[in-house]
Amino acid sequence: MPEEVEAVKYIFKQYCSGVGIERIAKNLNEKGVRLKKSNELWRPYYITRMLRNEKYIGDALLQKRVSVNFKLVKNNGVAIGENEEMF
């Protein structure tokens, strides 16, 4: 687990410092860092996905979906007690 955390921190620090995605992948591979699940080499595609993933960048939107109980719906179509989006 600590190695994963360090890899993620490294990727974001390097990217924010202006290092390109392909270079980051190459550096990780040269250091011997492998992907957790598959033990594969890093590829630029994996880095791009990580940098865009809302869970990694802290932009996760909670309660994206709200189940509507049609018994509780008002005439204007808004459910009673419907939760607002939380950031």
C-alpha distance (Angstrom), angle and dihedral (degrees) to the residues before:
residue distance angle dihedral
M1 . . .
P2 3.83 . .
E3 3.80 89.7 .
E4 3.82 90.1 54.7
V5 3.79 91.9 50.0
E6 3.78 91.2 49.0
A7 3.82 91.3 49.0
V8 3.82 91.7 52.3
K9 3.81 91.9 47.2
Y10 3.79 90.1 47.7
I11 3.80 92.7 50.9
F12 3.81 94.0 50.5
K13 3.82 94.2 43.5
Q14 3.79 91.9 49.9
Y15 3.79 93.4 45.9
C16 3.82 92.6 48.4
S17 3.80 88.5 49.7
G18 3.79 90.0 58.2
V19 3.80 100.1 -101.4
G20 3.80 112.4 147.6
I21 3.78 123.3 -113.7
E22 3.81 94.2 -116.5
R23 3.81 90.6 50.8
I24 3.82 91.7 49.8
A25 3.82 90.5 52.3
K26 3.80 91.0 48.3
N27 3.82 92.1 49.3
L28 3.82 92.3 50.3
N29 3.79 91.0 49.6
E30 3.81 91.6 48.5
K31 3.82 89.6 51.8
G32 3.80 89.8 52.4
V33 3.81 95.3 -115.5
R34 3.81 110.7 151.9
L35 3.77 134.2 -168.5
K36 3.79 111.9 -89.5
K37 3.79 101.7 -129.3
S38 3.77 103.0 36.2
N39 3.81 103.5 21.2
E40 3.82 87.0 -131.4
L41 3.76 128.8 147.0
W42 3.79 117.8 -91.9
R43 3.79 116.5 -97.9
P44 3.81 127.8 -167.3
Y45 3.82 88.9 -113.7
Y46 3.82 91.5 62.4
I47 3.79 91.7 49.4
T48 3.81 91.8 49.5
R49 3.79 91.6 50.9
M50 3.78 91.2 49.8
L51 3.81 93.1 49.0
R52 3.82 90.6 51.6
N53 3.80 96.8 42.2
E54 3.81 109.4 113.3
K55 3.80 91.3 -146.1
Y56 3.80 92.7 57.8
I57 3.80 95.9 43.3
G58 3.80 94.6 46.0
D59 3.78 97.3 -116.2
A60 3.80 98.1 116.7
L61 3.79 114.4 148.5
L62 3.77 113.2 -145.3
Q63 3.80 123.9 -149.7
K64 3.80 94.0 22.5
R65 3.76 89.2 161.9
V66 3.76 128.2 40.9
S67 3.77 120.6 -167.7
V68 3.77 110.5 -133.2
N69 3.75 118.6 -141.2
F70 3.79 100.9 -151.9
K71 3.79 90.7 -154.7
L72 3.80 88.3 66.7
V73 3.83 98.4 45.4
K74 3.79 117.6 119.8
N75 3.79 122.0 -138.9
N76 3.82 92.2 -96.4
G77 3.81 91.6 61.4
V78 3.81 98.1 -109.4
A79 3.76 115.5 124.7
I80 3.77 116.9 -122.5
G81 3.77 110.0 -112.8
E82 3.80 94.0 14.3
N83 3.79 109.7 165.2
E84 3.76 122.1 -123.4
E85 3.79 118.7 -125.2
M86 3.78 113.8 -86.6
F87 3.79 123.7 -148.7
